[in-house]
Amino acid sequence: GQLFRIDDRIQFRALLRERAPMVALSNLAVALALASFPPSAGVGKGLLRIPISRAEVPSMEQPDGVQMLMGAAVGLGVPQIASTKQNVLLNNFNNIIYHGEMSIGTPGQSVDVVFDTGSSDLWVTSATTVEGKRFFDAAESSTYRSSSELFAIRYGSGNLNGVFCHDTVAIGELTLPNFTFAEVSNFSGFQNWHNMPFDGILGLGFASIAKTPGPTMMQALVESGQLENPVFGFYLGNNTLGQLVFGGVDPAHVASNFTWVDLMLPAWWSVGLDSVRLGSILSLSAANMATVDSGSSVLLGPSREVNAIMAMIGAETVEGVHAVSCNKRLPDISFVLGSKVFALSMEELVMTRVDDLCILGIQAIDIVGHPMWILGDVFLRKYYVQFDWGKKRLGFALASSGTNLV
């Protein structure tokens, strides 16, 4: 039946424009469609834990709006040291973007980056005209080496252009000298840059999708021998801090055994998708691939499948944003990976509430020749994912809030 009267729908549209959450679409989706807390000390040998953090979402009343179509995924000579794990605290931008701290140059200059499993390049801001933004100042680094090679990348919110360079980069105690990355100073083609809570993006994907002429971050860390194991693991807090671990996982945030699924190909972190289910009333299997993307805030799927699900639950849709009555009981949406069901309740899909309306973190995207689902942060908040670089596979387990990260 109808959820709203005509006048309610007018109000619904106005409220969405003013207060709907910012949506981060993966650079992976865009590319395929077209073809603050310092790092805490490592715990245990060979493990680096990186806490991830949170800030307030800007409202859509701001001049340029806040819808952000970016996130994650594009379409070395390091001396051997003792293996370690590194923990990185991840700041949580209202359950939309998770970002953490790294340093660049000598002495190190701290910047906030999105740790993005959907892309493979590192770029940082090299100049700023926005108050409160941090940026990398090459003139202040004694180990900086310039380059004339140009860098360009496309996100849903626009294009970024810069130039490649070489310098020492560090994530906690993990250090890579003479690492190749891009410095970007022109953001004129990137929508809402002034609203973004980060200073760059660090891609954790594979070399086959990288634009950088050199090893990717994970490739360089693995080859350097600094990691206890060639893996990393994400815990994304729900309205609280998150954590990224290099070299292993944090057992305190893992609440079940891992289900392992081999990658379909080492480019994006993509695995076979058996089916998508809506409770026991609907099963969809047109898309046979799921990509786990920490740089996308929502679930993204083929329009036919998303529209079918939204129709079955009686959702109202405004400009691609889906909402349901918060008082309505609805079935779970499940993804079957490696023959195991990974369910998300409707409550777990909610990005924000507008009065009695719940806006869902699920959107449609059609990728020509590649029907797939992109499992963004909505999925990663419930399930701890272990990214096994060495064995080219993903491990899925229930996530636990564990101990306080602060």
RODO-2510 file (C-alpha; in nm, 4 decimals, decimal comma):
residues 406
     n   res          X          Y          Z
     1     g     0,0000     0,0000     0,0000
     2     q     0,0870     0,3665    -0,0104
     3     l     0,3263     0,4778     0,2626
     4     f     0,2604     0,8505     0,2299
     5     r    -0,0069     1,0956     0,1127
     6     i     0,0809     1,3374    -0,1715
     7     d     0,1584     1,6243     0,0674
     8     d     0,3708     1,3875     0,2763
     9     r     0,5738     1,2984    -0,0328
    10     i     0,6417     1,6656    -0,1024
    11     q     0,7694     1,7023     0,2526
    12     f     0,9628     1,3765     0,2141
    13     r     1,1431     1,5108    -0,0930
    14     a     1,2273     1,8390     0,0802
    15     l     1,3550     1,6613     0,3894
    16     l     1,5744     1,4299     0,1838
    17     r     1,7334     1,7246     0,0078
    18     e     1,8091     1,8899     0,3393
    19     r     1,9005     1,5987     0,5588
    20     a     1,9674     1,2851     0,3563
    21     p     2,3052     1,1310     0,4347
    22     m     2,6063     1,1873     0,2199
    23     v     2,6556     0,8847    -0,0057
    24     a     3,0032     0,7655    -0,1000
    25     l     3,0107     0,5739    -0,4280
    26     s     3,3119     0,3670    -0,5083
    27     n     3,5593     0,4765    -0,7697
    28     l     3,5412     0,1085    -0,8695
    29     a     3,1769     0,1529    -0,9599
    30     v     3,2505     0,4663    -1,1578
    31     a     3,5398     0,3084    -1,3447
    32     l     3,3496    -0,0078    -1,4329
    33     a     3,0384     0,1833    -1,5313
    34     l     3,2522     0,3752    -1,7767
    35     a     3,4091     0,0445    -1,9313
    36     s     4,1726     1,2456     1,4890
    37     f     4,3650     0,9885     1,6570
    38     p     4,7329     0,9009     1,6248
    39     p     4,8178     0,5372     1,5516
    40     s     4,8402     0,3386     1,8732
    41     a     5,1285     0,1124     1,9543
    42     g     5,1360    -0,2268     1,7888
    43     v     5,0148    -0,5168     1,9980
    44     g     5,2133    -0,8337     1,9556
    45     k     5,4907    -0,9049     1,7107
    46     g     5,4127    -0,8197     1,3499
    47     l     5,0764    -0,6446     1,4062
    48     l     4,9936    -0,2806     1,3421
    49     r     4,6515    -0,1656     1,4610
    50     i     4,5168     0,1559     1,3159
    51     p     4,2196     0,3171     1,4921
    52     i     3,9599     0,4842     1,2469
    53     s     3,7428     0,7996     1,3580
    54     r     3,4158     0,9911     1,3326
    55     a     3,2909     1,3449     1,2801
    56     e     2,9608     1,5185     1,2098
    57     v     2,8004     1,5041     0,8667
    58     p     2,7566     1,8438     0,7022
    59     s     2,3922     1,9151     0,6181
    60     m     2,2664     1,9448     0,2631
    61     e     2,1756     2,3059     0,3374
    62     q     2,5376     2,3982     0,2769
    63     p     2,5936     2,5834    -0,0514
    64     d     2,7328     2,2970    -0,2563
    65     g     2,5364     2,0172    -0,0913
    66     v     2,7099     1,7146     0,0539
    67     q     2,6417     1,4234    -0,1741
    68     m     2,9829     1,2774    -0,2343
    69     l     3,0364     1,0309    -0,5167
    70     m     3,3765     0,8964    -0,4317
    71     g     3,5199     0,6536    -0,2078
    72     a     3,7093     0,3876    -0,3183
    73     a     3,7868     0,2077    -0,6122
    74     v     3,9099     0,2987    -0,9548
    75     g     3,7895     0,2458    -1,2561
    76     l     6,1082    -0,0762    -0,3162
    77     g     6,4190    -0,1166    -0,1698
    78     v     6,3044    -0,1376     0,1930
    79     p     6,5430    -0,2876     0,4487
    80     q     6,4248    -0,6006     0,6289
    81     i     6,3058    -0,5370     0,9835
    82     a     6,1324    -0,7432     1,2480
    83     s     5,7849    -0,8508     1,1400
    84     t     5,5061    -0,6617     1,3112
    85     k     5,1367    -0,5859     1,3253
    86     q     5,0174    -0,2274     1,3143
    87     n     4,6911    -0,0920     1,4497
    88     v     4,5389     0,2233     1,2952
    89     l     4,2510     0,4081     1,4637
    90     l     3,9831     0,4910     1,2061
    91     n     3,7791     0,8070     1,2502
    92     n     3,4109     0,7577     1,1676
    93     f     3,2484     1,0388     0,9704
    94     n     2,8888     0,9713     1,0767
    95     n     2,8971     0,6126     0,9480
    96     i     2,9702     0,7515     0,5986
    97     i     3,3504     0,7656     0,5691
    98     y     3,6201     0,6026     0,7822
    99     h     3,9625     0,7641     0,7763
   100     g     4,2852     0,7408     0,9735
   101     e     4,6270     0,8985     1,0126
   102     m     4,9547     0,8380     0,8335
   103     s     5,2668     1,0492     0,7845
   104     i     5,4683     1,1556     0,4817
   105     g     5,8170     1,3013     0,4466
   106     t     6,1136     1,3605     0,6769
   107     p     6,0311     1,4737     0,9369
   108     g     5,6892     1,3123     0,9074
   109     q     5,3883     1,5297     0,8261
   110     s     5,0571     1,3868     0,9467
   111     v     4,7621     1,3598     0,7090
   112     d     4,4241     1,1858     0,7277
   113     v     4,3473     0,9367     0,4519
   114     v     4,0620     0,7064     0,3582
   115     f     4,1925     0,3479     0,3667
   116     d     4,0248     0,2268     0,0510
   117     t     4,0041    -0,1371    -0,0560
   118     g     3,8501    -0,0339    -0,3867
   119     s     4,1512     0,1495    -0,5302
   120     s     4,5272     0,0991    -0,5374
   121     d     4,6918     0,4432    -0,5395
   122     l     4,8011     0,6830    -0,2665
   123     w     4,7391     1,0537    -0,3167
   124     v     4,7443     1,3420    -0,0704
   125     t     4,6705     1,7118    -0,0765
   126     s     4,9797     1,9184    -0,1527
   127     a     4,8282     2,2618    -0,0981
   128     t     4,5107     2,3929     0,0600
   129     t     4,2854     2,6944     0,0588
   130     v     4,0348     2,5324     0,2926
   131     e     4,0615     2,6171     0,6601
   132     g     4,1312     2,3148     0,8756
   133     k     4,2688     2,0972     0,5945
   134     r     4,6077     1,9375     0,6407
   135     f     4,8397     1,9030     0,3446
   136     f     5,1819     1,7711     0,2506
   137     d     5,4455     2,0429     0,2117
   138     a     5,7227     1,8983    -0,0044
   139     a     5,9555     2,1869     0,0782
   140     e     5,9631     2,0748     0,4415
   141     s     6,0782     1,7183     0,3650
   142     s     6,4471     1,6328     0,3281
   143     t     6,3686     1,3005     0,1537
   144     y     6,1294     1,4342    -0,1107
   145     r     6,1999     1,3676    -0,4793
   146     s     5,9885     1,5320    -0,7463
   147     s     5,8669     1,3825    -1,0728
   148     s     5,7265     1,5207    -1,3984
   149     e     5,4870     1,2296    -1,4463
   150     l     5,1233     1,3367    -1,4249
   151     f     4,8537     1,1722    -1,2137
   152     a     4,4821     1,1686    -1,2973
   153     i     4,1953     0,9757    -1,1422
   154     r     3,8192     0,9906    -1,1741
   155     y     3,5672     0,9620    -0,8932
   156     g     3,1912     0,9992    -0,8931
   157     s     3,2311     1,3488    -0,7511
   158     g     3,4689     1,4539    -1,0263
   159     n     3,8257     1,4378    -1,1436
   160     l     4,1509     1,4863    -0,9562
   161     n     4,4790     1,5799    -1,1207
   162     g     4,8269     1,6048    -0,9805
   163     v     5,1806     1,4826    -1,0201
   164     f     5,3660     1,1775    -0,8942
   165     c     5,6532     1,2131    -0,6488
   166     h     5,8655     1,0000    -0,4141
   167     d     5,9141     1,0238    -0,0393
   168     t     5,9107     0,8292     0,2850
   169     v     5,5630     0,7259     0,3980
   170     a     5,4710     0,5733     0,7323
   171     i     5,1660     0,4123     0,8918
   172     g     5,2444     0,3887     1,2591
   173     e     5,5770     0,2036     1,2795
   174     l     5,5524     0,0701     0,9244
   175     t     5,7840     0,2779     0,7071
   176     l     5,8486     0,2766     0,3316
   177     p     6,1298     0,5000     0,2004
   178     n     6,1208     0,6380    -0,1537
   179     f     5,7568     0,5355    -0,2047
   180     t     5,5795     0,6638    -0,5158
   181     f     5,2518     0,8504    -0,4616
   182     a     5,0667     1,1503    -0,6044
   183     e     5,0363     1,5009    -0,4679
   184     v     4,7196     1,6860    -0,5682
   185     s     4,6677     2,0609    -0,5445
   186     n     4,3815     2,1257    -0,7890
   187     f     4,0384     2,0220    -0,6619
   188     s     3,8322     2,2456    -0,8887
   189     g     3,6766     1,9427    -1,0579
   190     f     3,5981     1,7614    -0,7326
   191     q     3,2583     1,8386    -0,5856
   192     n     3,2345     1,9357    -0,2176
   193     w     3,6051     1,8944    -0,1445
   194     h     3,5751     2,1596     0,1283
   195     n     3,3298     1,9322     0,3142
   196     m     3,5512     1,6254     0,3124
   197     p     3,7042     1,5225     0,6474
   198     f     4,0198     1,3733     0,4951
   199     d     4,3323     1,4849     0,3085
   200     g     4,3833     1,1971     0,0667
   201     i     4,3122     0,8335    -0,0186
   202     l     4,5309     0,5285     0,0391
   203     g     4,4311     0,2418    -0,1906
   204     l     4,4652    -0,1148    -0,0642
   205     g     4,3791    -0,2889    -0,3907
   206     f     4,6018    -0,4694    -0,6391
   207     a     4,8532    -0,3398    -0,8926
   208     s     4,6373    -0,4317    -1,1936
   209     i     4,4074    -0,1341    -1,1240
   210     a     4,6770     0,1088    -1,0051
   211     k     4,7783     0,4210    -1,1918
   212     t     5,0984     0,4604    -0,9915
   213     p     5,4234     0,3528    -1,1635
   214     g     5,5513     0,1416    -0,8772
   215     p     5,4374    -0,1036    -0,6110
   216     t     5,1079    -0,0567    -0,4309
   217     m     5,1054     0,0061    -0,0571
   218     m     5,0257    -0,3547     0,0372
   219     q     5,2696    -0,4911    -0,2193
   220     a     5,5463    -0,2729    -0,0780
   221     l     5,4665    -0,3626     0,2833
   222     v     5,4608    -0,7346     0,2062
   223     e     5,7874    -0,7194     0,0095
   224     s     5,9544    -0,5204     0,2879
   225     g     5,9048    -0,8040     0,5359
   226     q     5,7535    -0,5708     0,7944
   227     l     5,4219    -0,7556     0,8298
   228     e     5,3777    -1,0628     1,0469
   229     n     5,1343    -1,1964     0,7864
   230     p     5,0427    -1,0592     0,4400
   231     v     4,6895    -0,9649     0,5504
   232     f     4,4914    -0,6746     0,6911
   233     g     4,1577    -0,6603     0,8704
   234     f     3,8829    -0,3985     0,9064
   235     y     3,6577    -0,3331     1,2027
   236     l     3,4172    -0,0440     1,1356
   237     g     3,2437     0,0899     1,4432
   238     n     2,8747     0,1774     1,4360
   239     n     2,8581     0,5455     1,5296
   240     t     3,1951     0,5069     1,6961
   241     l     3,5604     0,4559     1,6112
   242     g     3,6851     0,1789     1,3865
   243     q     4,0136    -0,0041     1,3455
   244     l     4,2384    -0,1250     1,0672
   245     v     4,5022    -0,3884     1,1437
   246     f     4,8015    -0,4491     0,9170
   247     g     4,9726    -0,7859     0,9497
   248     g     4,6840    -0,9781     1,1056
   249     v     4,3474    -0,9269     1,2703
   250     d     4,2332    -0,8191     1,6151
   251     p     4,0627    -1,1154     1,7897
   252     a     3,8813    -0,8713     2,0182
   253     h     3,6711    -0,7614     1,7195
   254     v     3,6044    -1,1061     1,5723
   255     a     3,2978    -1,2893     1,7074
   256     s     3,2888    -1,6047     1,4914
   257     n     3,4993    -1,8293     1,2712
   258     f     3,6012    -1,6929     0,9333
   259     t     3,4335    -1,8112     0,6147
   260     w     3,6955    -1,8034     0,3395
   261     v     3,6141    -1,7200    -0,0231
   262     d     3,8774    -1,7035    -0,2983
   263     l     3,9050    -1,3894    -0,5097
   264     m     3,7688    -1,4084    -0,8618
   265     l     4,0719    -1,2135    -0,9846
   266     p     4,3369    -1,0093    -0,8013
   267     a     4,2257    -0,6614    -0,9050
   268     w     3,9495    -0,5510    -0,6718
   269     w     3,8631    -0,7495    -0,3633
   270     s     3,5881    -0,9397    -0,5482
   271     v     3,4484    -1,2848    -0,4732
   272     g     3,1764    -1,5068    -0,6153
   273     l     2,8229    -1,4192    -0,5081
   274     d     2,5856    -1,7169    -0,4906
   275     s     2,2670    -1,5116    -0,4499
   276     v     2,0990    -1,2144    -0,2834
   277     r     1,7923    -1,2884    -0,0707
   278     l     1,5087    -1,0907     0,0816
   279     g     1,4009    -1,2993     0,3759
   280     s     1,2486    -1,6208     0,2416
   281     i     1,0323    -1,4471    -0,0178
   282     l     1,2813    -1,3460    -0,2870
   283     s     1,6094    -1,4835    -0,4216
   284     l     1,8108    -1,3023    -0,6887
   285     s     2,1081    -1,4435    -0,8771
   286     a     2,1668    -1,2264    -1,1842
   287     a     2,4827    -1,0779    -1,0315
   288     n     2,7546    -1,3375    -0,9643
   289     m     3,0194    -1,1154    -0,8054
   290     a     3,0475    -0,9143    -0,4832
   291     t     3,3207    -0,6563    -0,4251
   292     v     3,4103    -0,5511    -0,0699
   293     d     3,4855    -0,1795    -0,0750
   294     s     3,5739     0,0123     0,2421
   295     g     3,5526     0,3396     0,0472
   296     s     3,1823     0,3019    -0,0317
   297     s     2,9411     0,3901     0,2441
   298     v     2,6448     0,1914     0,1121
   299     l     2,5436    -0,1274    -0,0670
   300     l     2,5324    -0,0905    -0,4448
   301     g     2,3637    -0,3380    -0,6742
   302     p     2,2149    -0,3805    -1,0228
   303     s     1,9074    -0,1607    -1,0656
   304     r     1,6768    -0,4549    -1,1494
   305     e     1,7676    -0,6330    -0,8271
   306     v     1,7638    -0,3221    -0,6080
   307     n     1,4309    -0,2080    -0,7541
   308     a     1,2821    -0,5540    -0,7002
   309     i     1,3856    -0,5512    -0,3348
   310     m     1,2569    -0,1959    -0,2814
   311     a     0,9244    -0,2839    -0,4439
   312     m     0,8829    -0,5877    -0,2210
   313     i     0,9382    -0,3844     0,0977
   314     g     0,7219    -0,0912    -0,0186
   315     a     1,0025     0,1655    -0,0146
   316     e     0,9560     0,5220    -0,1348
   317     t     1,2302     0,6498    -0,3656
   318     v     1,3450     1,0061    -0,4298
   319     e     1,6306     1,0653    -0,6730
   320     g     1,7783     0,7222    -0,6088
   321     v     1,7457     0,7405    -0,2284
   322     h     1,5192     0,4759    -0,0727
   323     a     1,3217     0,5191     0,2500
   324     v     1,0750     0,3136     0,4490
   325     s     0,8631     0,3746     0,7548
   326     c     1,0762     0,3178     1,0624
   327     n     0,7789     0,1451     1,2256
   328     k     0,7453    -0,1215     0,9561
   329     r     0,8776    -0,4732     1,0229
   330     l     1,0769    -0,5901     0,7229
   331     p     1,2743    -0,9049     0,6308
   332     d     1,6530    -0,9248     0,6226
   333     i     1,8595    -0,8759     0,3090
   334     s     2,1199    -1,1525     0,2797
   335     f     2,4250    -1,2157     0,0647
   336     v     2,5296    -1,5762     0,0117
   337     l     2,9097    -1,5957    -0,0098
   338     g     3,0975    -1,9244    -0,0078
   339     s     2,7629    -2,1016     0,0494
   340     k     2,7166    -1,9121     0,3785
   341     v     2,4425    -1,6563     0,4423
   342     f     2,5468    -1,3086     0,5594
   343     a     2,2309    -1,1260     0,6639
   344     l     2,1647    -0,7582     0,7279
   345     s     1,8502    -0,6499     0,9079
   346     m     1,6638    -0,3435     0,7867
   347     e     1,7758    -0,1672     1,1043
   348     e     2,1368    -0,2371     1,0066
   349     l     2,0706    -0,0873     0,6620
   350     v     1,9445     0,2442     0,7992
   351     m     2,1796     0,5354     0,7312
   352     t     1,9749     0,8070     0,8992
   353     r     1,6233     0,8896     1,0158
   354     v     1,4022     1,1793     0,9098
   355     d     1,1103     1,1915     1,1518
   356     d     0,9461     0,8473     1,1097
   357     l     1,1255     0,7750     0,7821
   358     c     1,4339     0,5531     0,7675
   359     i     1,6712     0,6168     0,4757
   360     l     1,8388     0,2945     0,3647
   361     g     2,2042     0,2511     0,2729
   362     i     2,1361     0,0756    -0,0546
   363     q     2,1474     0,2188    -0,4053
   364     a     2,1314     0,1012    -0,7633
   365     i     2,4193     0,1079    -1,0082
   366     d     2,4453    -0,0673    -1,3418
   367     i     2,7919    -0,1719    -1,4544
   368     v     2,7903    -0,2730    -1,8180
   369     g     2,9159    -0,6274    -1,8621
   370     h     2,9824    -0,6685    -1,4880
   371     p     2,6608    -0,7244    -1,2905
   372     m     2,7836    -0,7077    -0,9322
   373     w     2,7047    -0,5968    -0,5810
   374     i     2,9430    -0,3640    -0,3985
   375     l     2,9487    -0,4322    -0,0247
   376     g     3,0398    -0,1051     0,1416
   377     d     3,0563     0,0108     0,5001
   378     v     2,6966    -0,0933     0,5745
   379     f     2,8167    -0,4536     0,5343
   380     l     3,1543    -0,3989     0,7042
   381     r     2,9940    -0,2647     1,0208
   382     k     2,8340    -0,6031     1,0887
   383     y     3,1023    -0,8312     0,9466
   384     y     3,4744    -0,8251     1,0177
   385     v     3,6555    -0,8821     0,6881
   386     q     4,0076    -1,0192     0,6662
   387     f     4,1809    -0,9263     0,3404
   388     d     4,4330    -1,2024     0,2712
   389     w     4,6794    -1,0539     0,0236
   390     g     4,9057    -1,3581     0,0303
   391     k     4,6432    -1,6232    -0,0476
   392     k     4,4188    -1,3924    -0,2571
   393     r     4,1045    -1,4542    -0,0563
   394     l     3,8600    -1,2853     0,1801
   395     g     3,7576    -1,4040     0,5250
   396     f     3,4162    -1,3059     0,6655
   397     a     3,3218    -1,3230     1,0330
   398     l     3,0758    -1,1556     1,2663
   399     a     3,2229    -0,8372     1,4097
   400     s     3,2359    -0,7590     1,7809
   401     s     3,2700    -0,4143     1,9340
   402     g     3,5359    -0,5645     2,1618
   403     t     3,7204    -0,3306     2,3945
   404     n     3,7062     0,0479     2,3861
   405     l     3,9393     0,1782     2,1133
   406     v     4,0019     0,5171     2,2709
***
